[in-house]
Amino acid sequence: MSLATPRDLFLHELSDTISAEHIVLTMLGELQHETSNADVKAALKHHESETKQQIKNLDKVFKQLGEKPEETTCHAAEGLKEEHDALKEEDPSPLVLELGNLAGAAKTEHYEIASYTALVQMAKDLGESDVVALLKENLDQEKEMAKTVESLAKQVGKDAKAEMKELEQAES
């Protein structure tokens, strides 16, 4: 696809974002299997259903624009997935995997926030006001999940700190 106009770029970025959401959807299932923390599992399950809705919202955006997504792969989301795979290859303890997965989830949410922020602005700039609400809905969900991940990471970090302190005391 040639990117000659701002609309071309908007459609390209929409396609990239729908690709990212499909990659994230796959990862959410994998992360749910890797966690033993009930709160983390619940948050991932909830965001999985949100992500499915976000994909539907993006499909609606394309339909309202009278366009179809281009075949593309989001290289950023693929890179985040590769980081996760590389972490698992290091054979981390369950706690280290949990902490690493939460860090990766935070990176992913911030990438998605940046993507949707840009898409909302492009839609406004192009006068595509009918799709702004759908994109803003996705953006708001990503912002909320970023807060949730941050909160969960703090809690798991506190648990890790307490566990390390107990190990140190047991060794002394």
Backbone bond lengths (Angstrom), bond angles and torsions (degrees), N, CA, C in turn:
res aa  C-N    CA-C-N  psi(-1)  N-CA   C-N-CA  omega(-1)  CA-C   N-CA-C  phi
1 M - - - 1.445 - - 1.520 109.96 -
2 S 1.291 115.98 132.47 1.454 121.75 176.89 1.526 109.15 -81.12
3 L 1.308 116.08 136.85 1.463 120.89 179.35 1.524 109.16 -106.42
4 A 1.336 116.01 70.96 1.456 121.29 -175.37 1.528 112.98 -90.31
5 T 1.340 117.00 -23.37 1.465 119.89 -175.53 1.527 110.40 -128.64
6 P 1.322 116.03 161.99 1.475 118.80 175.07 1.539 111.73 -57.39
7 R 1.319 118.69 -34.67 1.470 121.17 177.93 1.522 110.12 -65.37
8 D 1.333 117.58 -39.66 1.466 120.48 176.79 1.530 110.35 -58.59
9 L 1.322 115.56 -43.75 1.469 120.01 179.20 1.525 110.23 -64.41
10 F 1.323 117.47 -42.92 1.460 122.20 178.58 1.524 110.63 -57.85
11 L 1.322 117.39 -47.73 1.462 121.70 179.32 1.524 111.09 -64.51
12 H 1.325 116.75 -38.67 1.465 121.09 177.67 1.536 110.17 -63.65
13 E 1.328 116.87 -45.20 1.467 120.99 -179.84 1.533 111.08 -66.85
14 L 1.318 117.19 -36.24 1.469 119.85 174.38 1.528 110.45 -61.55
15 S 1.325 116.18 -43.37 1.467 120.74 179.19 1.519 110.87 -63.77
16 D 1.317 116.11 -41.66 1.461 121.00 178.53 1.527 110.20 -62.59
17 T 1.326 116.57 -39.46 1.454 121.36 -178.37 1.519 111.75 -70.10
18 I 1.315 117.54 -38.66 1.471 118.68 177.85 1.535 109.81 -67.19
19 S 1.318 116.85 -34.73 1.462 120.21 174.45 1.528 109.97 -63.09
20 A 1.329 115.96 -45.19 1.475 120.19 179.25 1.522 110.78 -59.24
21 E 1.316 116.96 -42.89 1.465 120.02 -178.72 1.530 111.62 -63.71
22 H 1.318 117.01 -37.17 1.471 119.55 177.51 1.538 110.57 -66.48
23 I 1.318 117.09 -39.32 1.464 121.13 177.78 1.531 109.75 -65.64
24 V 1.328 116.30 -44.53 1.466 121.35 179.33 1.528 110.33 -62.31
25 L 1.318 116.91 -40.72 1.463 120.65 179.97 1.529 110.34 -58.62
26 T 1.304 117.32 -43.29 1.465 121.71 177.21 1.528 110.63 -62.71
27 M 1.327 115.92 -42.88 1.462 120.58 -178.31 1.535 111.58 -66.82
28 L 1.318 117.53 -36.56 1.463 119.99 -179.17 1.526 111.42 -60.10
29 G 1.312 116.72 -39.57 1.461 120.19 176.73 1.516 111.59 -63.72
30 E 1.322 115.48 -43.38 1.469 120.67 179.84 1.532 110.68 -63.88
31 L 1.325 116.61 -43.96 1.468 120.60 -178.85 1.529 111.69 -64.22
32 Q 1.327 116.84 -35.20 1.468 120.00 178.29 1.525 110.91 -62.08
33 H 1.325 116.70 -36.77 1.469 120.21 178.68 1.529 112.09 -72.42
34 E 1.325 116.93 -24.68 1.463 120.46 -174.99 1.525 113.49 -88.01
35 T 1.325 117.83 -15.65 1.458 119.32 -176.77 1.530 110.99 -96.82
36 S 1.320 113.96 147.17 1.468 119.08 172.56 1.527 109.70 -111.01
37 N 1.322 116.31 -1.53 1.462 121.88 -179.28 1.529 108.73 -84.24
38 A 1.324 116.02 119.29 1.476 121.05 -175.90 1.525 112.34 -61.50
39 D 1.337 117.05 -38.41 1.467 119.93 -179.70 1.526 111.10 -68.14
40 V 1.315 116.78 -40.93 1.466 121.05 177.97 1.527 109.09 -64.30
41 K 1.322 115.97 -46.00 1.468 120.58 -179.74 1.531 110.62 -58.45
42 A 1.335 116.73 -44.61 1.468 121.11 -179.61 1.529 111.50 -63.96
43 A 1.325 116.38 -41.48 1.471 120.27 179.57 1.534 110.76 -65.14
44 L 1.328 116.40 -41.16 1.464 120.30 179.08 1.524 111.08 -66.30
45 K 1.327 116.19 -40.24 1.470 120.77 178.63 1.528 110.19 -63.61
46 H 1.324 116.30 -44.04 1.461 120.62 178.61 1.531 110.39 -61.85
47 H 1.330 116.17 -44.97 1.467 119.15 -178.27 1.531 111.33 -69.64
48 E 1.321 117.01 -26.63 1.463 119.94 174.69 1.530 109.88 -61.29
49 S 1.329 117.01 -44.64 1.468 119.08 178.92 1.528 110.52 -68.05
50 E 1.332 117.35 -36.20 1.466 119.90 175.74 1.531 110.90 -63.52
51 T 1.317 116.59 -41.31 1.463 120.86 -178.58 1.523 111.08 -64.10
52 K 1.331 116.47 -38.81 1.469 119.62 175.56 1.526 110.11 -60.84
53 Q 1.336 116.43 -40.91 1.474 120.29 178.12 1.528 110.61 -68.56
54 Q 1.323 117.04 -36.46 1.462 120.54 178.77 1.524 110.74 -62.47
55 I 1.324 116.44 -39.03 1.470 120.43 177.14 1.527 109.31 -64.22
56 K 1.332 116.75 -42.46 1.475 120.21 176.80 1.529 110.35 -61.66
57 N 1.337 116.42 -40.80 1.465 119.88 178.37 1.527 110.80 -62.01
58 L 1.327 117.02 -42.26 1.468 120.26 178.48 1.529 110.69 -65.23
59 D 1.324 117.19 -38.72 1.468 120.42 175.29 1.529 110.30 -59.86
60 K 1.340 116.26 -41.88 1.472 120.66 178.22 1.529 110.71 -63.50
61 V 1.337 116.10 -39.75 1.463 120.40 178.36 1.530 109.64 -58.68
62 F 1.327 116.48 -48.97 1.466 119.58 179.31 1.530 110.93 -60.15
63 K 1.320 115.97 -42.49 1.468 119.84 -179.58 1.529 110.69 -62.52
64 Q 1.341 116.66 -45.11 1.462 120.56 179.69 1.529 111.67 -63.80
65 L 1.322 116.00 -30.91 1.468 120.30 178.72 1.533 111.59 -82.71
66 G 1.339 116.52 -9.03 1.463 120.24 -177.41 1.514 112.23 70.49
67 E 1.321 115.98 32.38 1.470 121.85 -176.80 1.529 110.06 -128.41
68 K 1.331 114.74 168.28 1.457 121.93 173.28 1.529 107.99 -121.89
69 P 1.340 116.57 146.70 1.469 117.55 178.22 1.522 110.91 -65.06
70 E 1.330 115.27 143.57 1.461 119.12 174.98 1.522 108.74 -77.52
71 E 1.313 116.51 154.54 1.469 121.08 175.29 1.525 107.57 -74.24
72 T 1.306 116.42 112.87 1.457 120.57 -179.50 1.518 109.43 -152.85
73 T 1.302 115.79 162.81 1.456 122.21 174.94 1.517 107.83 -119.91
74 C 1.312 116.91 131.46 1.460 120.83 176.43 1.530 108.18 -76.85
75 H 1.311 115.39 108.07 1.466 120.17 -177.07 1.530 111.98 -67.89
76 A 1.319 117.30 -31.09 1.468 120.05 178.36 1.528 110.46 -65.77
77 A 1.327 117.10 -47.31 1.466 120.52 179.31 1.530 110.59 -65.18
78 E 1.316 116.32 -38.57 1.466 120.07 176.12 1.526 110.31 -61.41
79 G 1.337 116.58 -40.43 1.463 121.09 178.42 1.523 112.01 -63.41
80 L 1.327 116.54 -40.96 1.460 120.21 177.38 1.528 110.72 -64.95
81 K 1.319 116.68 -37.77 1.467 120.92 176.48 1.535 109.81 -64.87
82 E 1.331 116.86 -41.89 1.470 120.71 178.39 1.525 111.26 -63.76
83 E 1.334 117.48 -36.56 1.470 120.24 175.82 1.529 110.04 -60.74
84 H 1.328 116.21 -42.69 1.461 121.07 179.04 1.527 110.12 -62.26
85 D 1.319 116.57 -46.22 1.469 120.81 179.66 1.529 111.03 -61.42
86 A 1.332 116.29 -39.45 1.474 120.42 179.05 1.530 110.97 -66.12
87 L 1.319 116.98 -38.14 1.472 120.88 177.15 1.524 109.83 -60.48
88 K 1.332 116.30 -45.66 1.473 119.74 -178.74 1.524 111.65 -65.22
89 E 1.324 117.82 -31.08 1.473 121.00 178.29 1.520 112.05 -65.67
90 E 1.336 117.10 -20.19 1.467 121.93 179.72 1.524 112.02 -81.63
91 D 1.338 117.30 2.51 1.463 123.51 179.27 1.532 111.78 51.36
92 P 1.344 116.47 57.74 1.467 119.25 -178.71 1.529 111.58 -72.38
93 S 1.320 115.14 155.80 1.466 119.37 172.44 1.529 107.03 -64.62
94 P 1.332 117.99 161.81 1.472 119.65 178.56 1.535 113.08 -55.17
95 L 1.326 116.74 -39.87 1.460 120.18 179.95 1.526 111.27 -66.61
96 V 1.314 116.67 -43.78 1.471 120.49 179.33 1.530 110.27 -65.28
97 L 1.322 117.53 -38.97 1.464 120.82 176.64 1.527 109.99 -62.38
98 E 1.339 116.44 -43.22 1.470 121.10 178.55 1.525 110.90 -59.44
99 L 1.322 116.71 -47.90 1.464 120.94 179.54 1.529 111.05 -63.72
100 G 1.329 116.42 -42.88 1.465 120.78 178.77 1.520 111.98 -64.64
101 N 1.326 116.35 -39.76 1.464 120.16 179.19 1.524 111.21 -66.48
102 L 1.314 117.31 -38.49 1.466 119.93 177.52 1.522 111.00 -67.21
103 A 1.324 117.25 -37.93 1.470 120.09 176.07 1.530 110.11 -63.70
104 G 1.322 116.18 -42.53 1.458 120.25 177.86 1.519 112.26 -65.02
105 A 1.334 116.68 -37.54 1.464 120.84 177.63 1.529 110.15 -64.74
106 A 1.328 116.64 -39.57 1.468 120.21 178.18 1.529 110.10 -62.95
107 K 1.326 117.05 -44.65 1.475 120.51 177.92 1.525 110.61 -59.21
108 T 1.319 115.69 -43.12 1.457 120.99 -178.34 1.521 110.93 -64.23
109 E 1.329 117.11 -46.07 1.469 120.36 -179.98 1.523 110.90 -61.39
110 H 1.313 117.27 -41.08 1.470 119.64 -179.78 1.528 111.27 -68.02
111 Y 1.316 117.40 -35.51 1.464 120.11 174.47 1.531 109.95 -62.72
112 E 1.329 116.07 -45.21 1.465 120.16 -179.36 1.530 111.37 -65.51
113 I 1.324 117.25 -38.36 1.465 120.85 176.89 1.531 109.70 -60.85
114 A 1.315 116.75 -45.01 1.466 120.31 178.59 1.527 110.66 -61.88
115 S 1.318 117.00 -41.69 1.463 121.09 -179.55 1.525 111.36 -63.25
116 Y 1.327 116.49 -50.06 1.467 119.59 -178.29 1.525 112.39 -68.58
117 T 1.325 117.68 -33.92 1.465 120.54 176.41 1.527 109.43 -60.27
118 A 1.324 116.07 -45.19 1.470 120.40 178.88 1.530 110.75 -65.41
119 L 1.330 117.45 -42.20 1.465 120.58 -179.68 1.526 111.91 -63.54
120 V 1.324 117.03 -42.10 1.467 120.77 178.16 1.529 109.37 -60.20
121 Q 1.322 116.77 -45.97 1.465 120.19 -179.28 1.526 111.07 -64.24
122 M 1.336 116.89 -43.84 1.472 119.81 178.76 1.518 111.16 -60.84
123 A 1.334 116.49 -42.92 1.465 120.34 -179.95 1.531 109.92 -61.02
124 K 1.327 116.74 -43.34 1.468 120.24 177.65 1.527 110.80 -62.31
125 D 1.340 115.78 -47.10 1.467 120.62 -178.43 1.522 112.32 -61.36
126 L 1.337 116.57 -33.94 1.467 121.46 -178.80 1.530 112.49 -86.24
127 G 1.332 116.44 -1.15 1.455 119.89 -179.93 1.520 113.45 74.73
128 E 1.323 116.55 20.85 1.472 121.93 179.57 1.528 109.10 -92.15
129 S 1.325 115.60 57.62 1.461 120.74 -173.87 1.525 113.58 -63.52
130 D 1.338 117.01 -23.44 1.472 119.76 -179.41 1.521 112.84 -70.53
131 V 1.320 118.86 -18.21 1.474 120.58 179.56 1.526 112.59 -102.36
132 V 1.317 117.35 -9.84 1.468 120.88 -177.63 1.526 111.05 -58.86
133 A 1.333 117.78 -43.07 1.467 120.68 -176.55 1.526 111.70 -61.26
134 L 1.330 117.22 -41.12 1.470 120.20 179.15 1.528 110.83 -65.02
135 L 1.324 116.52 -42.44 1.464 120.49 -179.94 1.528 110.46 -68.50
136 K 1.330 116.51 -38.45 1.463 120.85 178.90 1.531 110.55 -66.47
137 E 1.325 117.65 -36.34 1.466 121.11 176.66 1.531 109.99 -59.81
138 N 1.330 116.49 -45.43 1.463 120.18 177.75 1.528 110.69 -63.31
139 L 1.326 116.59 -44.26 1.464 121.34 179.65 1.525 110.68 -58.29
140 D 1.325 117.03 -46.13 1.468 120.36 -178.83 1.525 111.56 -62.41
141 Q 1.332 116.94 -38.43 1.469 119.91 177.94 1.525 111.03 -66.11
142 E 1.325 117.09 -38.63 1.474 120.17 179.09 1.531 110.50 -66.69
143 K 1.323 116.54 -39.69 1.470 119.75 178.08 1.527 110.67 -63.19
144 E 1.327 116.62 -41.50 1.459 121.10 179.79 1.534 110.46 -65.52
145 M 1.325 116.58 -41.57 1.470 119.39 179.16 1.530 110.42 -66.35
146 A 1.326 117.64 -36.12 1.469 119.90 177.47 1.528 110.23 -60.63
147 K 1.323 117.37 -41.34 1.474 120.97 177.25 1.524 110.55 -64.57
148 T 1.317 116.18 -41.83 1.465 120.62 179.88 1.529 110.50 -62.56
149 V 1.322 116.41 -45.66 1.469 120.99 179.92 1.528 110.20 -61.72
150 E 1.317 116.30 -42.03 1.466 120.08 179.40 1.528 110.79 -61.78
151 S 1.311 116.22 -43.64 1.466 121.23 178.95 1.530 110.88 -64.07
152 L 1.319 116.31 -44.62 1.468 120.35 179.04 1.525 111.31 -63.94
153 A 1.329 116.81 -40.48 1.468 120.63 179.61 1.527 110.45 -62.67
154 K 1.335 116.74 -39.11 1.472 119.78 177.92 1.524 110.20 -63.28
155 Q 1.333 116.64 -43.65 1.467 120.36 -178.91 1.528 111.16 -65.65
156 V 1.332 117.10 -46.53 1.466 120.52 179.34 1.530 109.52 -64.52
157 G 1.324 117.12 -36.21 1.471 120.94 176.66 1.521 111.93 -63.20
158 K 1.336 116.70 -41.45 1.473 120.51 176.20 1.521 110.36 -63.04
159 D 1.325 116.10 -43.00 1.463 120.55 178.27 1.529 110.42 -61.26
160 A 1.324 116.60 -41.14 1.466 121.23 179.64 1.530 110.58 -64.94
161 K 1.318 115.34 -42.34 1.470 119.83 179.17 1.525 110.73 -61.93
162 A 1.330 116.36 -43.13 1.471 120.69 178.98 1.525 110.55 -64.84
163 E 1.321 116.11 -41.13 1.469 120.42 179.44 1.525 110.92 -64.19
164 M 1.333 117.03 -41.52 1.466 120.52 179.15 1.528 110.41 -65.51
165 K 1.322 116.74 -38.56 1.463 121.02 179.31 1.529 110.29 -64.17
166 E 1.347 116.22 -42.15 1.471 120.48 178.19 1.527 110.74 -62.24
167 L 1.336 116.51 -41.69 1.479 120.34 178.89 1.518 110.90 -63.06
168 E 1.330 116.54 -42.72 1.477 120.98 179.44 1.532 110.70 -62.07
169 Q 1.348 115.99 -41.81 1.458 119.90 -179.50 1.531 110.82 -68.56
170 A 1.310 116.91 -37.13 1.462 120.73 179.01 1.523 111.72 -67.00
171 E 1.339 116.18 -32.23 1.461 120.75 -179.50 1.531 112.05 -77.93
172 S 1.356 117.26 -22.48 1.463 119.40 -176.97 1.501 113.73 -80.78
